[in-house]
Amino acid sequence: MEGPPSKNNLTIEVYQMVENFHKLSDSDKFVRLNALKSLAAAVKSGELKSDENKGGISHHIYTTYSFSPYTPSKAAFMGYMSGLETIGIIDRDSVSGAKEFLAACDMLGIAATFGAESLVKFDSTLLKDAQLNCEEQPSLGFCVLHGIPHQSIDRFTGYFEYYAEKRTERLKKMAEKYNELLTEYGLTLDFEKDVSSLATVSDGGVLTEEHLLLAVANKILERYDKGNDTIEFLLGELELELTDDRKKYLKDTFNPGYELDMVDVLRQDLLPMWIDADEECPDVKEFVKIAKETGAILAYSYTGTEDVSAEELLSVLKGLGFNGITYQPSKLSSEQLEEIKKLCVRYDLMQISGEYVNRPRQSFVQENISEDLKDTSWAIIGHEKAASVNEEFGMFSKKIIGKFPTLKERIDYFSSLAKKCQAAK
């Protein structure tokens, strides 16, 4: 779905909808939710129509509480207007957007779930020194907590605070390394003013490497005009490589995602500026423990770029107590996709769609998502609803496993539960 039209020459009703759409990006969550309430009323009255092609899923949408152009309310609205049937947000080391997101989805009447992502240390396992899904550093892997029971939101908020603070400390050191480069061109980063201000830290959001890269992009654009000047600087001075698509985007001075395209270009040169992450990363066994204690579904984000075999990887993950594997079908070869599906069945691990959204150019509707991944998405929502009543009702509790021994039975049960709850609204 594209954004609304400009405010010029609009009727009062449409003008108000445009105003409310823009308010979905306000810094105040209460302003956002009030704006969404008005937009939801316009949808229900028929003044505003969503995409009628229902049936899509998207459970890995990032929000402004980590790094994304979408607030929780805007993510919910964009997903609904795109025709999604189920929707979910995932933020890095933060669940602070969850309550707003769930309230927003309830207003719109869309089935919703939320989770959180962390960069986890595998040093205490057989995967020590393996290159996992973190390109910059071995022994580290991004893992996702899906279907977090709502009574655990406050616990995870406190849990993630320490790790977010430690990452901020590392990012400050990385900013110093960038300053050594930028001062050659008369540019300097002020961490608090230029980096921290880009995140929603005061409201429970976190700083990421991408905030730092965005700050660098903003500094470059203070000195060089968008278009050819910026392209020449990136190619000539920083000696970065630009694909034809990137050149096209950066030549377009009216590109609304210009700065984010700059972030993607700068990321290819992140490794020389990288400082190893340590204290900001929980140990994987600790992460498994808190997932079990809270009833969250723990999954590893498989990319196919790991330097260990998928067989070895899933064997270790299953032994540690992981519940599933999340992956992006669009990023895997047909051979990789076939292999990971077979291994998930062999190791009795959930398969979860990990197609993510954190750029305005990305579609909320993921193409060619298989029916089994759609069933799993509904099952996660059903699990979250049941476990939010009591963790004992969650998909991987002893009580539920006793009643439904096979993973397929549990997915079918919780998928059906979620659909019945949705139909009752």
C-alpha positions as CSV (number, residue, x, y, z in Angstrom):
1,M,0.0,0.0,0.0
2,E,1.3,3.5,-0.9
3,G,1.0,6.4,1.4
4,P,-2.1,8.7,1.3
5,P,-2.3,11.6,-1.2
6,S,-1.0,15.1,-0.5
7,K,-3.2,17.4,1.5
8,N,-3.9,19.8,-1.3
9,N,-7.4,20.0,-2.7
10,L,-8.8,17.3,-0.5
11,T,-12.2,17.0,1.1
12,I,-12.3,17.6,4.9
13,E,-12.9,13.9,5.5
14,V,-9.9,12.8,3.4
15,Y,-7.8,15.6,4.8
16,Q,-8.5,14.3,8.3
17,M,-7.5,10.7,7.2
18,V,-4.3,12.0,5.8
19,E,-3.6,13.9,9.0
20,N,-4.3,10.8,11.1
21,F,-2.1,8.7,8.8
22,H,0.8,11.0,9.5
23,K,0.1,11.0,13.2
24,L,0.8,7.2,13.2
25,S,4.4,8.3,13.2
26,D,4.1,10.7,16.1
27,S,6.6,10.3,18.9
28,D,3.7,9.9,21.4
29,K,2.1,6.5,21.4
30,F,-1.2,7.9,22.7
31,V,-1.4,10.3,19.8
32,R,-0.7,7.3,17.5
33,L,-3.4,5.2,19.0
34,N,-5.9,8.0,18.9
35,A,-5.2,8.5,15.2
36,L,-5.5,4.8,14.5
37,K,-8.8,4.8,16.3
38,S,-10.1,7.3,13.8
39,L,-8.6,5.4,10.9
40,A,-10.1,2.1,12.1
41,A,-13.5,3.8,12.3
42,A,-13.1,5.0,8.7
43,V,-12.3,1.4,7.7
44,K,-15.3,0.0,9.4
45,S,-17.6,2.6,7.9
46,G,-16.3,1.9,4.4
47,E,-14.7,5.3,3.9
48,L,-11.3,3.6,3.8
49,K,-10.8,0.3,2.0
50,S,-8.1,-2.2,2.6
51,D,-6.7,-4.6,0.1
52,E,-9.3,-7.3,-0.5
53,N,-6.6,-9.9,-1.2
54,K,-6.7,-11.3,2.3
55,G,-4.6,-14.3,3.4
56,G,-1.1,-13.1,3.7
57,I,1.1,-13.4,6.8
58,S,4.0,-11.3,8.1
59,H,5.4,-12.0,11.6
60,H,8.8,-10.4,11.5
61,I,8.1,-6.6,11.2
62,Y,10.5,-4.4,13.0
63,T,9.3,-1.2,14.6
64,T,10.8,2.1,15.8
65,Y,11.6,0.4,19.1
66,S,14.6,-1.2,17.3
67,F,15.2,0.0,13.7
68,S,12.4,0.7,11.3
69,P,10.3,3.5,9.8
70,Y,7.2,2.0,11.4
71,T,5.8,2.7,14.8
72,P,3.8,-0.2,16.2
73,S,0.5,1.5,15.3
74,K,1.7,2.2,11.8
75,A,3.0,-1.3,11.3
76,A,-0.5,-2.6,12.3
77,F,-2.3,-0.2,10.0
78,M,0.0,-0.8,7.0
79,G,-0.3,-4.6,7.5
80,Y,-4.1,-4.4,7.7
81,M,-4.4,-2.2,4.6
82,S,-2.1,-4.5,2.7
83,G,-4.6,-7.4,3.3
84,L,-2.6,-9.4,5.9
85,E,-4.6,-12.1,7.7
86,T,-2.0,-12.3,10.5
87,I,0.7,-9.9,11.6
88,G,3.5,-9.8,14.1
89,I,6.3,-7.5,15.2
90,I,9.8,-8.5,16.3
91,D,12.2,-6.0,17.8
92,R,15.9,-6.3,18.8
93,D,16.2,-6.7,22.6
94,S,12.9,-4.9,23.2
95,V,9.2,-5.7,23.8
96,S,8.3,-2.1,24.6
97,G,6.2,-1.7,21.4
98,A,4.1,-4.8,22.2
99,K,1.2,-3.3,24.2
100,E,0.7,-0.5,21.6
101,F,0.9,-3.0,18.8
102,L,-1.6,-5.4,20.3
103,A,-4.0,-2.6,21.1
104,A,-3.7,-1.3,17.5
105,C,-4.4,-4.7,16.0
106,D,-7.4,-5.1,18.3
107,M,-8.8,-1.9,17.0
108,L,-8.4,-3.1,13.4
109,G,-9.6,-6.6,14.1
110,I,-6.4,-8.3,12.7
111,A,-4.9,-11.4,14.3
112,A,-1.6,-10.4,16.0
113,T,1.5,-11.7,17.8
114,F,4.7,-10.2,19.0
115,G,8.2,-11.4,19.9
116,A,11.8,-10.2,20.3
117,E,15.2,-10.9,18.7
118,S,18.5,-11.2,20.4
119,L,22.1,-11.8,19.4
120,V,23.1,-14.8,21.5
121,K,26.4,-16.3,22.4
122,F,27.0,-20.0,21.5
123,D,30.5,-20.1,23.1
124,S,29.4,-22.8,25.6
125,T,28.2,-25.2,22.9
126,L,29.6,-27.3,20.0
127,L,29.0,-24.2,17.8
128,K,31.8,-22.2,19.5
129,D,33.8,-20.4,16.8
130,A,31.3,-21.3,14.1
131,Q,30.2,-18.6,11.7
132,L,26.5,-18.5,12.3
133,N,23.9,-15.9,11.1
134,C,26.0,-12.9,12.4
135,E,28.3,-11.9,9.5
136,E,30.6,-9.8,11.6
137,Q,31.5,-12.2,14.4
138,P,31.7,-16.0,14.9
139,S,30.0,-17.8,17.8
140,L,27.1,-15.4,17.8
141,G,23.6,-16.1,16.4
142,F,20.4,-14.2,16.1
143,C,17.6,-16.0,17.9
144,V,13.9,-15.1,18.1
145,L,11.3,-15.4,20.9
146,H,7.9,-15.9,19.4
147,G,4.5,-15.8,21.0
148,I,5.6,-14.3,24.3
149,P,2.8,-14.6,26.9
150,H,1.5,-11.1,27.7
151,Q,2.1,-11.4,31.5
152,S,5.9,-11.7,30.7
153,I,6.2,-8.4,28.9
154,D,7.4,-6.6,32.0
155,R,9.9,-9.3,32.8
156,F,11.4,-9.2,29.3
157,T,11.5,-5.4,29.5
158,G,13.7,-5.6,32.6
159,Y,15.7,-8.6,31.2
160,F,16.7,-6.7,28.0
161,E,17.7,-3.4,29.7
162,Y,21.1,-4.7,30.7
163,Y,22.0,-6.0,27.3
164,A,20.7,-2.9,25.5
165,E,22.9,-0.7,27.8
166,K,26.0,-2.9,27.0
167,R,25.4,-2.6,23.3
168,T,25.1,1.2,23.6
169,E,28.6,1.2,25.3
170,R,30.0,-0.8,22.3
171,L,28.3,1.5,19.8
172,K,29.9,4.5,21.4
173,K,33.3,2.9,20.8
174,M,32.4,2.1,17.2
175,A,31.3,5.8,16.7
176,E,34.8,6.8,17.8
177,K,36.2,4.6,15.0
178,Y,33.9,6.2,12.5
179,N,35.0,9.6,13.7
180,E,38.6,8.7,12.8
181,L,37.4,8.2,9.3
182,L,34.9,11.1,9.1
183,T,37.3,13.8,10.4
184,E,39.3,13.4,7.2
185,Y,36.3,15.0,5.5
186,G,35.5,17.6,8.1
187,L,32.7,15.6,9.7
188,T,32.2,14.5,13.3
189,L,29.6,12.4,15.1
190,D,28.3,13.5,18.4
191,F,26.9,10.3,19.9
192,E,24.1,11.7,22.0
193,K,23.0,14.3,19.4
194,D,23.5,12.3,16.2
195,V,23.0,8.7,17.2
196,S,21.0,8.3,20.4
197,S,18.4,10.9,19.2
198,L,17.5,8.5,16.3
199,A,16.1,5.8,18.7
200,T,13.2,5.6,21.1
201,V,15.5,4.9,24.0
202,S,13.6,7.0,26.5
203,D,10.4,4.9,25.7
204,G,12.1,1.5,26.0
205,G,13.5,1.3,22.5
206,V,17.1,0.3,21.8
207,L,20.1,1.5,19.8
208,T,21.4,-0.8,17.0
209,E,24.3,-0.7,14.6
210,E,21.9,0.6,12.0
211,H,21.2,3.7,14.0
212,L,24.9,4.4,14.0
213,L,25.1,3.9,10.2
214,L,22.1,6.2,9.8
215,A,23.9,8.8,11.8
216,V,26.9,8.4,9.5
217,A,24.6,8.7,6.4
218,N,23.1,11.9,7.8
219,K,26.5,13.4,8.4
220,I,27.6,12.7,4.8
221,L,24.4,14.3,3.6
222,E,25.1,17.4,5.6
223,R,28.2,17.9,3.5
224,Y,27.3,16.4,0.1
225,D,24.1,16.9,-1.9
226,K,21.9,14.0,-2.6
227,G,22.4,12.5,-6.1
228,N,25.7,12.5,-7.9
229,D,27.7,14.3,-5.2
230,T,26.9,11.6,-2.7
231,I,27.5,8.8,-5.2
232,E,30.9,10.2,-6.1
233,F,31.8,10.4,-2.4
234,L,30.8,6.9,-1.7
235,L,32.6,5.5,-4.7
236,G,35.6,7.7,-4.8
237,E,36.4,8.5,-1.2
238,L,35.0,5.6,0.7
239,E,35.6,3.2,-2.1
240,L,32.3,1.4,-1.7
241,E,30.6,-0.7,-4.3
242,L,27.2,0.3,-5.6
243,T,24.9,-2.0,-7.4
244,D,22.9,-0.6,-10.4
245,D,19.8,-0.5,-8.2
246,R,21.6,1.4,-5.4
247,K,22.9,3.9,-7.9
248,K,19.4,4.4,-9.2
249,Y,18.0,4.9,-5.7
250,L,20.7,7.4,-4.7
251,K,20.4,9.3,-8.0
252,D,16.8,10.0,-7.1
253,T,16.9,13.0,-4.9
254,F,13.2,12.7,-4.1
255,N,13.6,9.1,-2.9
256,P,11.7,9.0,0.5
257,G,14.0,6.2,1.7
258,Y,17.2,7.9,0.7
259,E,18.9,7.7,4.1
260,L,17.9,4.1,4.6
261,D,19.4,3.2,1.2
262,M,22.6,4.9,2.4
263,V,22.5,2.7,5.5
264,D,22.4,-0.4,3.3
265,V,25.4,0.9,1.3
266,L,27.4,1.7,4.3
267,R,26.7,-1.6,5.9
268,Q,29.0,-3.4,3.4
269,D,31.9,-1.5,5.1
270,L,30.8,-2.2,8.6
271,L,33.3,-4.9,9.4
272,P,36.4,-2.6,9.6
273,M,34.5,-0.6,12.2
274,W,33.1,-3.6,14.1
275,I,34.0,-4.0,17.7
276,D,33.3,-7.5,19.0
277,A,30.1,-7.9,21.0
278,D,30.3,-9.7,24.3
279,E,28.5,-8.5,27.4
280,E,25.5,-7.4,25.3
281,C,24.9,-11.0,24.2
282,P,23.2,-13.4,26.6
283,D,24.5,-17.0,26.7
284,V,22.3,-19.3,24.7
285,K,21.7,-21.6,27.6
286,E,20.4,-18.7,29.7
287,F,18.3,-17.6,26.7
288,V,16.8,-21.1,26.5
289,K,16.1,-21.0,30.2
290,I,14.1,-17.7,30.2
291,A,12.2,-18.9,27.1
292,K,11.1,-22.0,29.0
293,E,10.3,-20.2,32.2
294,T,8.0,-17.7,30.4
295,G,6.5,-20.1,27.8
296,A,7.9,-18.2,24.8
297,I,8.6,-20.1,21.6
298,L,12.4,-20.0,20.9
299,A,13.6,-20.2,17.3
300,Y,17.0,-19.8,15.6
301,S,17.1,-17.6,12.5
302,Y,18.5,-19.8,9.7
303,T,20.1,-18.0,6.8
304,G,21.9,-20.7,4.9
305,T,25.1,-18.8,5.2
306,E,26.3,-20.7,8.3
307,D,29.7,-22.4,7.9
308,V,28.4,-25.6,9.7
309,S,26.0,-28.0,8.0
310,A,22.3,-27.6,8.6
311,E,22.3,-31.1,10.1
312,E,24.9,-30.2,12.7
313,L,23.3,-26.9,13.4
314,L,19.8,-28.3,14.1
315,S,21.2,-31.2,16.1
316,V,22.8,-28.8,18.5
317,L,19.8,-26.5,18.6
318,K,17.5,-29.4,19.4
319,G,19.8,-30.6,22.1
320,L,19.8,-27.1,23.7
321,G,16.0,-27.0,23.8
322,F,15.1,-24.8,20.8
323,N,11.5,-25.1,19.6
324,G,11.8,-24.0,16.1
325,I,13.6,-22.6,13.1
326,T,12.7,-19.3,11.4
327,Y,13.8,-18.7,7.9
328,Q,13.2,-16.5,4.8
329,P,12.0,-18.7,1.9
330,S,12.9,-16.0,-0.5
331,K,16.5,-15.9,0.6
332,L,17.2,-19.7,0.4
333,S,17.9,-21.7,-2.7
334,S,15.4,-24.5,-3.6
335,E,18.0,-27.0,-2.3
336,Q,18.5,-25.2,1.0
337,L,14.7,-24.8,1.5
338,E,14.1,-28.5,0.8
339,E,16.9,-29.5,3.2
340,I,15.9,-27.3,6.1
341,K,12.2,-28.4,5.8
342,K,13.3,-32.1,5.9
343,L,15.6,-31.5,8.9
344,C,12.9,-29.6,10.8
345,V,10.6,-32.5,10.4
346,R,13.4,-34.9,11.5
347,Y,14.2,-32.9,14.6
348,D,10.6,-32.0,15.4
349,L,11.2,-28.3,15.1
350,M,8.6,-25.7,14.2
351,Q,9.1,-24.0,10.8
352,I,8.4,-20.2,11.1
353,S,8.3,-17.7,8.3
354,G,11.1,-15.1,8.9
355,E,10.5,-12.8,6.0
356,Y,11.2,-9.4,7.6
357,V,10.1,-5.9,7.0
358,N,12.1,-2.8,8.1
359,R,12.3,-0.7,5.0
360,P,9.6,1.3,3.2
361,R,10.4,-0.4,-0.1
362,Q,9.6,-3.8,1.3
363,S,6.1,-5.3,0.9
364,F,4.1,-6.3,3.9
365,V,2.7,-9.1,1.9
366,Q,5.1,-12.0,1.5
367,E,4.8,-13.9,-1.8
368,N,4.6,-17.7,-2.1
369,I,4.3,-18.5,1.6
370,S,3.5,-22.1,1.9
371,E,0.3,-23.3,3.7
372,D,2.3,-25.0,6.4
373,L,4.0,-21.7,7.3
374,K,0.6,-20.0,7.4
375,D,-0.6,-22.8,9.7
376,T,2.4,-22.2,12.0
377,S,1.7,-18.5,12.1
378,W,-1.9,-19.1,13.2
379,A,-0.6,-21.6,15.8
380,I,1.8,-19.1,17.3
381,I,-1.1,-16.7,17.7
382,G,-3.2,-19.4,19.3
383,H,-0.3,-20.4,21.6
384,E,0.2,-16.7,22.6
385,K,-3.5,-16.4,23.5
386,A,-3.5,-19.6,25.5
387,A,-0.2,-19.1,27.3
388,S,-1.3,-15.5,28.2
389,V,-4.0,-17.1,30.3
390,N,-1.5,-19.5,31.9
391,E,1.9,-20.7,30.7
392,E,0.8,-24.3,31.3
393,F,-1.6,-23.9,28.3
394,G,1.3,-23.0,25.9
395,M,2.3,-25.2,23.0
396,F,5.5,-26.6,24.6
397,S,4.3,-27.1,28.2
398,K,4.3,-30.6,29.7
399,K,0.6,-30.5,30.1
400,I,-0.1,-29.7,26.4
401,I,2.5,-32.1,25.1
402,G,0.9,-34.8,27.2
403,K,-2.4,-34.1,25.5
404,F,-1.1,-33.5,22.0
405,P,2.2,-35.5,21.7
406,T,3.2,-34.7,18.2
407,L,4.1,-31.2,16.9
408,K,1.7,-31.5,14.1
409,E,-1.2,-32.1,16.5
410,R,-0.2,-29.1,18.5
411,I,0.1,-26.8,15.5
412,D,-3.3,-28.0,14.2
413,Y,-4.9,-27.4,17.7
414,F,-3.5,-24.0,18.3
415,S,-4.1,-22.9,14.7
416,S,-7.7,-23.8,15.1
417,L,-7.9,-22.1,18.4
418,A,-6.6,-18.8,17.0
419,K,-9.0,-18.9,14.1
420,K,-11.9,-19.6,16.3
421,C,-10.9,-16.6,18.6
422,Q,-10.5,-14.4,15.5
423,A,-13.9,-15.4,14.1
424,A,-15.6,-14.7,17.5
425,K,-14.5,-11.0,17.4
